[in-house]
Amino acid sequence: MTADQIRQKFLDFFAERGHEARPSASLVPVDDPTLLFVNAGMVPFKQAFLGQEEPAAPRVTTVQKCVRAGGKHNDLEEVGRTARHHTFFEMLGNFSFGDYFKREAIEYAWDFLTETLDIPKDRLWITVHRGDDEAAELWLEGAGVPTERIFRLGDADNFWQMADTGPCGPSSEIHYDMREDRSRLPTSAGEFEALAHSGEMLEVWNLVFMQFDRDAHGTLHPLPAPSIDTGAGLERLTAVIQGVRSNYQTDLFTGLIDRAVEVVGKPYAYESSEGVSYRVLADHARATAFLLADGVFPSNEGRGYVLRRILRRGVRHAWLLDRREPTLAPLVDVVVDAMGSDYPELEARRDHLHRTTRAEEERFLATIDEGMERFDQIAPAGGSGTVSGKDAFRLYDTYGFPFDLTELMAEERGYEVDTPGFEAALEEQRERSRRDRAESGLVEDADWTEGWEELSDDEQRIVFYDRDEVQTEVVAVKRGDDRLSLVLSDHPFYAESGGQVSDRGVVEGDGWRLDVEEVRRVGDRVAVSGPVSGSFEPGEVMARVDPARRDTERHHTATHLLHAALRERLGTHVHQQGSLVAPNRLRFDFAHNAPLTDEEITAIEDRVNAWIRDNAPVTASQMGYREALDRGAMALFSEKYGDEVRVIEVADVSMELCGGTHVRSTGQIALFRIVSESGVAAGVRRIEAVTGAEAYRRMREDQERLRAAAELLRSRVENVPSRVEALLEEQRALTSDLRRAREEGSRDVVGELLGSAGEEEGVRTVAAEVKVADAEELRAMGDRLRERLGLGVGVLSADLGEKRALLAVASDEAISRGIRADALVREVAALAGGRGGGKAHMAQAGVGDAERIPDALRQVPDIVRKLAAGAAA
């Protein structure tokens, strides 16, 4: 029986018993900031179990995608080493929300295992909580399991709770006896637990009976509607049905391992170190494919960093197999082929999965060789000690080695790693980044939260979505030297959030005026602050937002249109990674692993402008978070949302969760223009754009520049491109002529150099200062010198404007005598306070002290003699 058949049989079994079969939720939890990834089948139903939302149906069954590779639940380090640990796995589950309870849960599990899957009853063992007499009796009387096959265990094994408080209850586990020799049966709980810990008794299903609510004092209170949460790992169950000892021997993995063997070209032996690497590759290909398909993108933060760690661990294991090319990318293709029919999101994003995996592998492959060399220096094989935090951070920052990868490699060689030192270096870098960004957030400090004088008990009303000007009252004031901070009853100023900058404006009262420079949240209210002229008096005030706010709205709605256009043109893998919305520009960061072509940029700009001309209505509405997602609204993975959310919809174009201000129709944007496109991090691109009057102003500036260029070229505007091309062609011809003239002169110089050459140990030796136009001409002169040296070497020094350079060359005959250009240039450069390197036939170096060059060149003959003697020895 295949894993696909087991998966389908499970869903069919419970559907026949009144359960609603629902598709797997995304690996990214939509409403649980405490988790990096969905790591159990019940996670998508957490709010239903907590009584905070209505369940989709009273009975539900799913096959849930799960990842355990970060945070509290992290199996990453055990993958490949054991028979059962995985980063990605599938959890079969059936759930009851106040419908059936223990009797039915036990009956369903037993029937599915022993009748549908035909597992022999005498190979199944049961554990229950030591205080759960009801469950023990149901197994004995209802399922017919003999007493000697039921063991009572404690809280650590058979009691489950979601958190320190809340729903919890006893559990019952079903174990499969993996032993070939079952003549000796366990007769005590201790014997049974020893077999379970050794892997001989394999847990295949866990039934959780949620019947209590634990309060803050630890007291258990019966729930009014007890529920059922069960979980059975498909990988383990498949191993049982297919009669193998390891999950990696099932058809879920064998196809992946076979393809890995094809790609790598080395045989697979289960017990070998190579076998571990093959299993890591198979496991990590699955995790990579599913995380990418669910919108996670490799990065240096949060979920993206976990994915990057998985990818780079895979590259390292391929590297251990002597593979120096992308390996996970072809394995991800196998995952899509094998699982795309059950998980259509894989097939829908096939190209994105392959491209992103390959790009990330290539990025790490570019540094792994140097990084491994550096690691060999830090922690040589056969040694011991501690890898310093500074060295671990350098491996992370310079060579891209995730910290846990460094820990693993160190452990393999008998070293420890200075974790506090690494974390201190990482925090120091983060602090530098925070200072460099210098972007203020909504950070509350004592200057803002303390010292307020309350003038009214009115509750503040936020009106910035609807009004730019409002007559209102001051409900709280904080006075300072020539500055004033106010809380207004009706507040029209937007406070920086979600990438949109704060509004500016004025608040005017009787004889005084406040210029609004800052808008900040203070507790559950929003305050404004700035310099004040006149003497503040409480009473009615007029609050006006700077009209430039209209341009901020244009730019914010334009980011939504840009997001939609990017996804339409480049693919649905595009997700917002950050943004800035200001009155004069917008900046939009998005997940994509390649620079945009000119054609793509033009097409995206044209698409946004077409939507602007359509003058589509832009509407804002409040609705429940789940309702918004069900209607297709896009949410940012990095944001936290409440139960009620604000949805911005551009008719037939875009629907996003957003708390910012927007135009009422796309036509108000007027004009959209992309100013630049660039990369800001691995896998993250950035577009900067302008709208409205700013876009028009830049267009006029470009027209003026083009007109000025036409005047300088004595050409009509429409003929500027052809005129420039003609001038470039003329320049190319002149450059070619100049190069030929220099080459002629260089031949003369080379002849002079050879005429003044000495000879050391039979090796012709040239050492001289030369005049050249640039580094390219210096290398060309070196090539010509090398061609005419015979058995010889040369060292040339040249002034390249901002720096002095040394170039060493060695003929093939000299190299055969053991005298190499790279060794020669290092010795000479050291005498002039510099360093360099290169290849055997040509090498370059920088010079630290130009005044020491003449003396360094005079010592070249001595260095050649030393190198020749060393080679002879």
Disulfide bonds with the S-S distance in Angstrom:
none
